[in-house]
Amino acid sequence: MTRRPLVALLAAAFLAPAGLAGPATPATAQVAIECPAPASPAAAAASAPAATPAAAPAEVAFPEGGGDLTVFAAASLTEAFEEIAAELEATNPGLAVTLNFGGSQALVTQIEQGAEADVFASANFAQMEAAEENGSIAGEPVVFVRNKLAIVVPTANPGGIGDPADLAADGVRLVLANPDVPVGRYAREALCLTGADPVAYGEGFVEAVAANIVSEEEDVRDVLAKVELGEADAGIVYVSDALVGGEAVSQIEIPEAVNRVAAYPIAAVAGGDAALAEAFIAYVLSPEGQGVLTGFGFEPAG
C-alpha cells in the first residue's frame, strides 16, 4: 500500500514554535556558542542521561486487517524508517504507514498542538522528556538506536577541511542545526569539548568556530542540503546522514574523545492506536528492524 504523506500538519505554525530560532541565521548575524564550565569529556559523560536500552520484546503482531499507523520521527531516521515502513506494509495486508519527519523539537510541538500520531521517535532525551511533560507520551520511552557526529564537506572540499581544527580557520563557512535541534545541541557540545584542549586545537577555538557559522537550520537534513549545494564549506551532522549524502559530500571524522553519542528514544503517543504503536516499536527493536537501522549507519541500541 502506498504511504500517504502528512501534508496539513506541516504548516508553518507547527514548524516554528515560540522562542525557537528561524530557519536560518544570516551570515551577518553574531552567533555565539555557549559552553558549560568546565567543558571536558568527563563532565559531558557525567551529564549524559542514564538509560538502559530495552531488550527486544517478543514478536508483537499487527492487528488483523492492518490499520492506519502514523509515526513522527527525527529527520535523521528518514531512509531507515521508510524502508521499515515499506517492509511492514508488504507483510501486513491493510496496514498503511504515514511517516512525518522533522526536527525532534518541531515534532513535539506538532503533537502537543493536536497533530495525530501513534509513535514518536526522537533524536535525544530532551525532546522526549518535553513530550512526556506535556502529556503527549503513553508508556515508558526506550532507547532503540544510537548515532555519532561527523563533519561533512562538499566533495571538492573548497574550505580545505581535514579535521575539526580546520573549522576555526578564517573564512570557513560552517552550518549547524539550531541549538534546539538535537544534532545542533550535540554539535555544540562536541565543539566545546574540542575547545577544551587548546594545545591540540588552539586558544579561542570555540569563538573562532562561532564566528564562522553562516546558518542555523531547523533539522539535520537542512544542514546536509546546505553542504551538498555548496552553500557551506562544512556542516556537522550524524554519521548516518553523512552516508545519505553519498558522493555529494565527504565525511571528516570527529575524534572519539570529543564526539557525542546520540541515544534515540521511542514511545507510543497518548491517544494514539496503542496496538499499532506496540507492534511498530517491537519491530524496530527486533533483529530485523535493528538490521535496517545499522544498514543506514546507525549503531545498535545495546
Protein Blocks (a to p, Z undefined) as FASTA:
>chain_A
ZZdddfklmgfklmmcghiacfbdcfkbccdddddddddfklmmmmpccddddddddddd
ddehiaaddddddfklmmmmmmmmmmmmmmmghiacddddddfklmmmmmmnopacfbdc
dfbfklmmmmmmnopagcjdddfbdcdddddddfklmnopabfklmmpghiacddddfkl
mklmmmmmmmmmmmmmmmlnoghklmmmmmmpcbdcfbfklmmmmmmnopafbdcddfkl
mmmnmmmbccddddfklmccddddddddehiafklmmmmmmmmmmmklmmmmmmnopacf
ZZ
